[in-house]
Amino acid sequence: MPQQEAHDIGIIQQSILPMTRISMSYATFWLGCFLLPYDAFRWAMPSVYRPVCIYSFAMSILLAVLEQKKLNVNKGIVYLFLFSEFALLSSPIISKIYGYPDDSSYIELFTTLSCMLVTFIALHINFAQIAKRNSAQSYCDIIMRIIGVAYSLPIIIAIIDALSIYKLLPMTVHAIIQQVFGGWQLGRPVGTTAEASWLASHMLFAFCCYLYLAMRHNGKYRVRCIASAALFLLTQSLQGVGLFAIGCLIFVFLYARTIKNGAKVIRAIIKVLVLVAFVCYIFYKLLMLNPETYFASRVLNFSNLNRLLSNEGSSFVRIIGALINVPIFAENQLFGIGGFGHYYLVEDYIRKYFPTAIRFASMTRNSSITLYLRILAEHGLLGGLLYYNFFFYCLKRTRHIVQFKYSALVLFWISISLALNFQFASYAYTLPLVALAFVMDIPQMTENV
């Protein structure tokens, strides 16, 4: 693995950096990409989600300006900027209408929206430069190699953490890893993240990347591909399995839209159904190895959804924390309830629509799960129109993916990345932004194919 990693870094350097001098903006961008898996350092920022990569991305933008690099401001950047401005300007006004304070919540809104803008702009600047200097296929390979290198060390750390959890190493190892990287969940591996479900999302993201690289390079990445898949399952994250299933649904839609071949789409649907069934089967078998655990009992003792949501707080937050945004949006369609209204108003909606689980209402105050619905609930049709114009502006460029070798695997990686936002509501969440920036810059390379 170290030799392969050194080889990857060498190829990235030759493909990206100018031959005469090292570009500091590229170097800091690399560092930001390599820091993608680290999002829980306690010192990074005063929030639950702490993407330390944001500092490197911000520095890369500053250095790019100093190096007088041209920023191609397209419609995607404009839509994202306008959405951020709308959210920041409208939220204080809406808070006055509803009568709730906007002090500390406004700081968090400003911080997360700024992180989203900085991350996406940094990705766009550098992906566009990579696209300009390389062929379309090389562009895809370089981005995948960057991600592959970034996750090599976190996978090793997560393996050590898992060995500690499963008592093949002392539990003090798990405690040390959590202390260093900011994790807080006991009983399951968390690696360089805060909790097991976060690790599951990262391993899904990494697995799709390694799967493409393994196929593209005759199995050279198969060890990391297998390791990331194993770690995903070892987290025993029901949320992770759910995101995998959602990602497969998105893949079928994108594949049908891109390929436009009925027979191939039907074959893809069959393969996806078999894959989802296989993952669920393996997941079930792993839970049966230790059925007494809390996370195993939720699956093994399941009888009906209403009972689960009424008696189990974690499931309530993850499911109702997402769905409660629908009635909120239905009652506040034009402007929403403001960027921090969820914290102050969600208990009233829980009491109204899910009274049997009112004791869990306070748990959802900081858990507006699912970014796609949060945007509609908090910013209404006007904010949603701006954000989804950005989203679909990027997404419509998936038609250019057919020029890549193993294009179906690239689409699968994008689909899984987009699915992650279904159980994550932070504007600053980096992994889906990586996929959207990747897609948005593909058209700039079509002439190089």
C-alpha positions as CSV (number, residue, x, y, z in Angstrom):
1,M,0.0,0.0,0.0
2,P,2.7,2.6,0.8
3,Q,4.4,2.0,-2.6
4,Q,1.1,2.3,-4.5
5,E,0.4,5.5,-2.5
6,A,3.8,7.0,-3.4
7,H,3.2,6.1,-7.1
8,D,-0.2,7.8,-7.0
9,I,1.2,11.0,-5.5
10,G,3.9,11.1,-8.2
11,I,1.3,10.8,-10.9
12,I,-0.8,13.5,-9.4
13,Q,2.2,15.8,-9.1
14,Q,3.2,15.2,-12.8
15,S,-0.3,15.8,-14.0
16,I,-1.2,18.9,-11.9
17,L,1.8,21.0,-10.9
18,P,3.7,23.2,-13.3
19,M,7.0,21.7,-14.2
20,T,9.0,24.9,-13.5
21,R,7.7,25.7,-10.0
22,I,5.4,24.3,-7.3
23,S,2.1,26.2,-7.0
24,M,1.3,26.9,-3.4
25,S,-2.4,27.1,-4.1
26,Y,-2.4,23.6,-5.5
27,A,-0.3,22.4,-2.6
28,T,-2.8,23.7,0.0
29,F,-5.7,22.3,-2.1
30,W,-4.0,18.9,-2.0
31,L,-3.7,19.2,1.7
32,G,-7.4,20.1,2.0
33,C,-8.3,17.0,-0.1
34,F,-6.1,14.8,2.1
35,L,-7.9,16.2,5.2
36,L,-11.4,15.3,3.9
37,P,-11.7,12.2,6.2
38,Y,-11.0,14.2,9.3
39,D,-14.1,16.0,10.5
40,A,-14.2,15.6,14.2
41,F,-11.1,17.3,15.7
42,R,-12.4,19.1,18.8
43,W,-10.2,22.1,18.2
44,A,-11.2,22.6,14.5
45,M,-14.4,24.7,15.1
46,P,-17.2,25.2,17.6
47,S,-19.8,22.8,16.0
48,V,-20.6,19.1,15.9
49,Y,-19.4,18.7,12.3
50,R,-15.8,20.1,12.1
51,P,-14.3,19.7,8.6
52,V,-10.7,20.7,9.2
53,C,-10.2,20.7,5.4
54,I,-12.0,24.1,5.2
55,Y,-8.9,25.9,6.4
56,S,-6.7,24.5,3.6
57,F,-9.4,25.2,1.0
58,A,-9.7,28.8,2.2
59,M,-6.0,29.2,2.0
60,S,-5.9,27.7,-1.5
61,I,-8.4,30.3,-2.7
62,L,-6.4,33.1,-1.2
63,L,-3.2,31.9,-2.8
64,A,-5.0,31.4,-6.2
65,V,-6.0,35.0,-6.1
66,L,-2.4,36.1,-5.2
67,E,-1.1,33.9,-8.1
68,Q,-3.7,35.7,-10.3
69,K,-5.4,32.5,-11.4
70,K,-8.6,33.1,-13.3
71,L,-11.8,32.0,-11.6
72,N,-14.4,30.8,-14.0
73,V,-17.6,32.0,-12.4
74,N,-20.4,29.9,-14.0
75,K,-24.1,29.6,-13.2
76,G,-23.4,27.0,-10.5
77,I,-21.2,29.3,-8.5
78,V,-23.7,32.2,-9.0
79,Y,-26.7,30.1,-7.8
80,L,-24.8,28.8,-4.8
81,F,-23.7,32.4,-3.8
82,L,-27.3,33.8,-4.3
83,F,-28.7,31.0,-2.2
84,S,-26.2,31.7,0.6
85,E,-27.0,35.5,0.5
86,F,-30.7,34.8,0.5
87,A,-30.4,32.5,3.5
88,L,-28.3,35.0,5.5
89,L,-30.4,38.1,4.6
90,S,-33.8,36.5,5.0
91,S,-33.3,34.5,8.2
92,P,-33.0,37.5,10.7
93,I,-36.1,39.0,9.2
94,I,-38.1,35.8,9.5
95,S,-36.8,35.3,13.1
96,K,-38.4,38.6,14.0
97,I,-41.7,37.6,12.5
98,Y,-41.7,34.3,14.5
99,G,-40.3,35.9,17.6
100,Y,-37.3,33.8,18.3
101,P,-33.7,35.0,18.9
102,D,-31.1,34.8,16.2
103,D,-27.8,35.5,18.0
104,S,-25.7,32.3,18.3
105,S,-27.7,30.5,15.6
106,Y,-26.9,33.2,13.1
107,I,-23.2,32.7,13.7
108,E,-23.6,29.0,13.0
109,L,-25.6,29.7,9.8
110,F,-23.0,32.1,8.6
111,T,-20.2,29.7,9.4
112,T,-21.7,26.7,7.7
113,L,-22.8,28.6,4.6
114,S,-19.3,30.2,4.3
115,C,-17.7,26.7,4.6
116,M,-20.0,25.5,1.8
117,L,-19.1,28.3,-0.5
118,V,-15.3,28.2,0.3
119,T,-15.2,24.4,-0.2
120,F,-17.1,24.4,-3.5
121,I,-15.2,27.3,-4.9
122,A,-11.8,25.8,-4.0
123,L,-12.9,22.5,-5.5
124,H,-14.1,24.2,-8.7
125,I,-10.9,26.3,-9.1
126,N,-8.6,23.3,-8.9
127,F,-10.8,20.7,-10.6
128,A,-11.1,23.2,-13.5
129,Q,-7.3,23.6,-13.7
130,I,-6.8,19.8,-13.6
131,A,-9.4,19.5,-16.4
132,K,-7.6,22.2,-18.5
133,R,-4.2,20.4,-18.3
134,N,-5.4,16.8,-18.9
135,S,-7.6,14.7,-21.0
136,A,-11.1,13.8,-19.8
137,Q,-10.0,10.3,-18.7
138,S,-6.9,11.6,-16.9
139,Y,-9.1,14.2,-15.1
140,C,-11.3,11.4,-13.7
141,D,-8.3,9.2,-12.8
142,I,-6.5,12.1,-11.0
143,I,-9.5,13.0,-8.9
144,M,-10.0,9.4,-7.9
145,R,-6.4,9.0,-7.1
146,I,-6.4,12.1,-4.9
147,I,-9.4,10.6,-2.9
148,G,-7.7,7.2,-2.8
149,V,-4.5,8.7,-1.3
150,A,-6.6,10.8,1.2
151,Y,-8.4,7.7,2.6
152,S,-5.4,5.4,2.8
153,L,-4.3,6.4,6.3
154,P,-7.8,6.8,7.7
155,I,-8.6,3.3,6.6
156,I,-5.5,2.0,8.6
157,I,-6.6,4.0,11.6
158,A,-10.2,2.6,11.3
159,I,-8.9,-0.9,11.0
160,I,-6.9,-0.5,14.2
161,D,-10.0,1.0,15.9
162,A,-12.1,-1.9,14.8
163,L,-9.5,-4.4,16.1
164,S,-9.7,-2.7,19.4
165,I,-13.5,-2.7,19.5
166,Y,-13.6,-6.4,18.7
167,K,-11.1,-7.1,21.5
168,L,-8.1,-8.0,19.3
169,L,-6.3,-5.0,20.6
170,P,-6.7,-3.3,24.0
171,M,-9.7,-1.0,24.4
172,T,-7.3,1.8,25.3
173,V,-6.3,2.0,21.6
174,H,-9.9,2.9,20.8
175,A,-9.9,5.5,23.6
176,I,-6.7,7.0,22.3
177,I,-8.0,7.2,18.7
178,Q,-11.1,9.0,20.0
179,Q,-9.1,11.4,22.0
180,V,-6.9,12.3,19.1
181,F,-9.4,12.5,16.4
182,G,-12.5,13.8,18.3
183,G,-14.7,10.7,18.3
184,W,-17.3,10.3,21.1
185,Q,-19.1,7.0,20.5
186,L,-18.2,3.9,22.4
187,G,-18.8,0.3,21.3
188,R,-18.3,0.8,17.6
189,P,-15.4,1.8,15.4
190,V,-15.3,5.5,14.5
191,G,-11.8,6.0,13.0
192,T,-11.1,9.6,12.3
193,T,-14.7,10.7,12.6
194,A,-17.1,11.4,15.5
195,E,-19.4,8.3,15.4
196,A,-19.9,5.0,13.6
197,S,-22.6,6.3,11.2
198,W,-20.1,9.0,10.0
199,L,-17.4,6.4,9.5
200,A,-19.9,4.3,7.5
201,S,-20.6,7.3,5.2
202,H,-16.9,7.9,4.7
203,M,-16.2,4.3,3.9
204,L,-19.1,4.2,1.4
205,F,-17.5,7.2,-0.3
206,A,-14.1,5.7,-0.3
207,F,-15.3,2.2,-1.4
208,C,-16.9,3.6,-4.5
209,C,-13.6,5.4,-5.4
210,Y,-11.5,2.3,-4.7
211,L,-13.9,0.1,-6.7
212,Y,-13.4,2.4,-9.8
213,L,-9.6,2.5,-9.2
214,A,-9.4,-1.3,-8.8
215,M,-11.2,-1.9,-12.1
216,R,-9.3,0.8,-13.9
217,H,-5.9,-0.4,-12.7
218,N,-6.2,-4.2,-12.8
219,G,-7.0,-4.7,-9.2
220,K,-4.1,-2.7,-7.7
221,Y,-6.5,-1.0,-5.2
222,R,-8.5,-4.2,-4.3
223,V,-7.0,-4.3,-0.8
224,R,-8.2,-0.8,0.1
225,C,-11.5,-1.6,-1.7
226,I,-12.1,-4.7,0.4
227,A,-11.0,-2.9,3.6
228,S,-13.3,0.1,3.1
229,A,-16.3,-2.3,2.4
230,A,-15.5,-4.4,5.5
231,L,-15.2,-1.3,7.7
232,F,-18.6,0.0,6.4
233,L,-20.2,-3.3,7.5
234,L,-18.3,-3.4,10.8
235,T,-19.8,-0.1,11.8
236,Q,-23.1,-1.9,12.0
237,S,-24.7,1.4,10.9
238,L,-28.3,1.0,9.9
239,Q,-28.2,4.5,8.6
240,G,-25.2,3.5,6.4
241,V,-27.2,0.7,4.8
242,G,-30.1,3.0,4.3
243,L,-27.9,5.5,2.5
244,F,-26.4,2.8,0.4
245,A,-29.9,1.8,-0.7
246,I,-30.8,5.4,-1.5
247,G,-27.6,5.8,-3.4
248,C,-28.5,2.7,-5.5
249,L,-31.9,4.3,-6.3
250,I,-30.2,7.5,-7.4
251,F,-27.8,5.5,-9.5
252,V,-30.6,3.8,-11.4
253,F,-32.1,7.2,-12.2
254,L,-28.8,8.8,-13.3
255,Y,-27.8,5.7,-15.3
256,A,-31.1,5.6,-17.1
257,R,-30.9,9.3,-17.9
258,T,-27.3,9.0,-19.1
259,I,-27.3,5.7,-21.0
260,K,-30.8,5.9,-22.5
261,N,-30.7,2.2,-23.3
262,G,-33.7,0.2,-22.0
263,A,-31.9,-3.2,-21.9
264,K,-28.9,-1.8,-20.1
265,V,-31.1,0.0,-17.6
266,I,-33.0,-3.2,-16.8
267,R,-29.8,-5.1,-16.3
268,A,-28.5,-2.3,-14.0
269,I,-31.7,-2.5,-12.0
270,I,-31.4,-6.2,-11.5
271,K,-27.7,-5.9,-10.5
272,V,-28.6,-3.1,-8.0
273,L,-31.4,-5.1,-6.4
274,V,-29.0,-8.1,-6.0
275,L,-26.3,-5.9,-4.6
276,V,-28.7,-4.3,-2.0
277,A,-30.0,-7.7,-1.0
278,F,-26.5,-9.0,-0.6
279,V,-25.4,-6.1,1.6
280,C,-28.6,-6.4,3.7
281,Y,-27.9,-10.1,4.2
282,I,-24.3,-9.6,5.2
283,F,-25.4,-6.8,7.6
284,Y,-28.0,-9.1,9.2
285,K,-25.5,-11.9,9.7
286,L,-23.1,-9.5,11.4
287,L,-25.8,-8.3,13.7
288,M,-26.6,-12.0,14.6
289,L,-23.0,-12.4,15.8
290,N,-23.8,-10.2,18.8
291,P,-27.6,-9.8,19.0
292,E,-27.6,-8.3,22.5
293,T,-26.2,-5.0,21.4
294,Y,-28.4,-1.9,21.2
295,F,-27.9,-1.4,17.5
296,A,-28.6,-5.0,16.8
297,S,-31.8,-5.1,18.8
298,R,-33.3,-2.3,16.7
299,V,-33.2,-4.6,13.7
300,L,-33.7,-8.0,15.2
301,N,-36.6,-6.9,17.5
302,F,-38.4,-4.8,14.9
303,S,-42.1,-5.3,14.7
304,N,-43.6,-2.2,13.2
305,L,-42.3,1.3,12.3
306,N,-44.7,3.2,14.6
307,R,-43.5,1.2,17.6
308,L,-39.9,1.8,16.7
309,L,-40.4,5.6,16.4
310,S,-42.4,5.8,19.6
311,N,-39.8,4.0,21.7
312,E,-36.4,4.4,20.1
313,G,-34.9,8.0,20.1
314,S,-32.1,7.4,17.6
315,S,-34.5,6.1,14.9
316,F,-37.0,8.8,15.7
317,V,-34.4,11.5,15.1
318,R,-33.1,10.0,11.9
319,I,-36.5,9.4,10.3
320,I,-38.8,12.0,11.8
321,G,-35.9,14.5,11.9
322,A,-36.0,14.3,8.2
323,L,-39.8,14.0,7.5
324,I,-40.8,16.8,9.9
325,N,-39.4,19.2,7.3
326,V,-42.3,18.3,5.0
327,P,-45.1,19.8,7.1
328,I,-42.9,22.7,8.1
329,F,-42.4,23.5,4.4
330,A,-46.1,22.9,3.7
331,E,-47.1,25.6,6.2
332,N,-44.3,28.0,5.3
333,Q,-44.0,27.6,1.6
334,L,-42.7,30.9,0.3
335,F,-39.9,32.0,2.7
336,G,-39.7,29.0,5.2
337,I,-39.0,29.4,8.9
338,G,-35.5,30.9,8.6
339,G,-32.1,29.4,8.8
340,F,-32.3,28.8,12.5
341,G,-36.0,28.4,12.9
342,H,-35.8,24.6,13.2
343,Y,-34.2,24.8,16.6
344,Y,-37.0,26.9,18.1
345,L,-40.0,25.6,16.2
346,V,-39.5,21.9,15.7
347,E,-40.9,20.8,19.0
348,D,-44.2,22.5,18.2
349,Y,-44.4,20.5,14.9
350,I,-43.4,17.3,16.6
351,R,-46.2,17.8,19.2
352,K,-48.7,18.5,16.4
353,Y,-47.8,15.7,14.0
354,F,-46.1,13.0,16.2
355,P,-47.6,13.4,19.7
356,T,-46.8,9.8,20.7
357,A,-43.1,10.5,20.7
358,I,-43.1,14.0,22.1
359,R,-40.4,13.0,24.7
360,F,-37.9,12.7,21.8
361,A,-38.8,16.2,20.4
362,S,-35.9,17.9,22.1
363,M,-33.5,15.5,20.4
364,T,-34.5,16.8,17.0
365,R,-33.8,20.5,17.8
366,N,-30.3,20.2,16.5
367,S,-31.0,17.4,14.1
368,S,-32.7,18.8,11.0
369,I,-31.7,15.6,9.1
370,T,-31.6,15.7,5.3
371,L,-30.2,18.8,3.7
372,Y,-32.5,18.5,0.7
373,L,-35.6,18.9,2.9
374,R,-34.0,21.3,5.4
375,I,-33.5,23.9,2.6
376,L,-37.2,23.8,1.7
377,A,-38.3,24.0,5.4
378,E,-36.0,26.8,6.4
379,H,-35.8,28.9,3.2
380,G,-39.1,28.0,1.4
381,L,-39.6,28.0,-2.4
382,L,-37.4,31.0,-3.0
383,G,-34.4,29.6,-1.3
384,G,-35.1,26.1,-2.6
385,L,-35.3,27.5,-6.2
386,L,-31.8,29.0,-5.9
387,Y,-30.2,25.9,-4.3
388,Y,-31.8,23.4,-6.6
389,N,-30.9,25.4,-9.7
390,F,-27.3,25.0,-8.4
391,F,-27.8,21.3,-7.7
392,F,-29.3,20.5,-11.1
393,Y,-26.9,22.7,-13.0
394,C,-24.2,20.5,-11.7
395,L,-26.2,17.3,-12.1
396,K,-27.2,17.7,-15.7
397,R,-23.5,17.4,-16.7
398,T,-23.6,13.7,-15.8
399,R,-24.3,13.0,-19.4
400,H,-20.6,13.7,-20.1
401,I,-19.6,10.8,-17.8
402,V,-20.1,8.3,-20.7
403,Q,-16.7,9.4,-22.0
404,F,-15.0,7.8,-19.1
405,K,-13.9,4.1,-18.9
406,Y,-16.1,2.3,-16.3
407,S,-18.5,5.2,-16.4
408,A,-21.1,3.2,-14.5
409,L,-18.7,3.1,-11.5
410,V,-18.1,6.8,-11.7
411,L,-21.9,7.3,-11.7
412,F,-22.2,5.0,-8.7
413,W,-19.7,7.0,-6.8
414,I,-21.6,10.3,-7.6
415,S,-24.9,8.7,-6.6
416,I,-23.6,7.5,-3.2
417,S,-22.0,10.9,-2.6
418,L,-25.4,12.6,-3.2
419,A,-27.2,10.1,-1.1
420,L,-25.1,11.1,2.0
421,N,-27.1,14.4,2.3
422,F,-30.2,12.4,3.1
423,Q,-28.9,11.8,6.6
424,F,-26.8,14.9,6.9
425,A,-28.1,18.5,7.1
426,S,-25.0,20.7,7.4
427,Y,-24.4,23.0,4.5
428,A,-20.7,22.5,5.1
429,Y,-20.8,18.7,4.5
430,T,-17.9,18.2,2.1
431,L,-18.3,14.8,0.4
432,P,-21.4,15.6,-1.8
433,L,-19.7,18.9,-2.7
434,V,-16.7,17.0,-4.0
435,A,-19.0,15.0,-6.3
436,L,-20.9,18.0,-7.5
437,A,-17.8,20.0,-8.3
438,F,-16.4,16.9,-10.1
439,V,-19.4,16.7,-12.3
440,M,-19.7,20.5,-12.9
441,D,-16.2,20.7,-14.5
442,I,-16.6,17.7,-16.8
443,P,-17.9,19.7,-19.8
444,Q,-14.6,21.8,-19.9
445,M,-12.8,18.6,-20.9
446,T,-14.9,17.3,-23.7
447,E,-12.7,18.8,-26.3
448,N,-9.7,17.0,-24.9
449,V,-11.2,13.5,-25.2
